[in-house]
Amino acid sequence: MSAAVTRLPGHSTAATISEALDRDGVVIVEDFFSTSWLERYNGEVQPLIDNHHRTYTGVEAFDDFLGYKTVRMQGLAAKTPSFIDALVDDRLLAVMDHLLLPVCTSYLLSAGELIEIRSQETAQRLHTDNNSWPTPIQNMGPLVANAMVALTDFTEDNGATLVVPGSHLWAKGHLPEPDDIAKAVMPAGSVAIFSGDTIHAGGTSTSDSIRRGLSISYCAGWLRPVENHYLNLDVEAVRAMPEAARALLGYDVYDGTGRGNGVLGYYEMGSPKDLFKDAAD
């Protein structure tokens, strides 16, 4: 592997981050999240990891893709309160505006996923997140964008995410050579942001240390998200969240034109956000 991922300091602006993403399809921003947030989040998620029991789909290709030595959890908006702070981070959302608003008028949380790679896990197959949706729309540009937050250090040997810089500009079907692939090595608190048309995968772990990451992916508001948030959250839990989080979790309509046409997500012929008219934001 000779490719490298552009690295930016933690104080980088959304404009600087977006410029790197336009060029490379992926960027690492070190020290993006504070030490206090990192400690708080790891404290919230650790008991869940300790009690986690892996389930299998019975489809070998899918179970292998998810990893036999990897802990994966969703429903984080309900299970870990500090997830909401990361979800609605102003700078992260400004980057998502840049990446996703060219193909939609608003976007949603596609999935929030805790991914802990453990020793002797093998690498995922290389893929793009755009592939979650039908082939005819995959070439529209990034339908989804992912922020992979390092909750522990991502190292050369503990499964750091594999990424292919520049692959977002490739024709569909163009496969990377080994020298095109880079490892997203980064210290805890950093974030690797990549667009939905950038080739990537979870890495191989030969280390005894864990690689714990928080994947926050956002998708165009007219798509069905990868994660079904409604089954993890009740209305009262959502009521306590900031308005921006409610909208990202689907508690608003999608207005395809911005003029009241092409509306998706009605609730009783109105907007789901009407459920929270009395909420204090």
Order of alpha helices (4+ residues) and beta strands (2+ residues): beta-alpha-beta-alpha-alpha-beta-alpha-alpha-alpha-beta-beta-beta-beta-beta-beta-beta-alpha-alpha-beta-beta
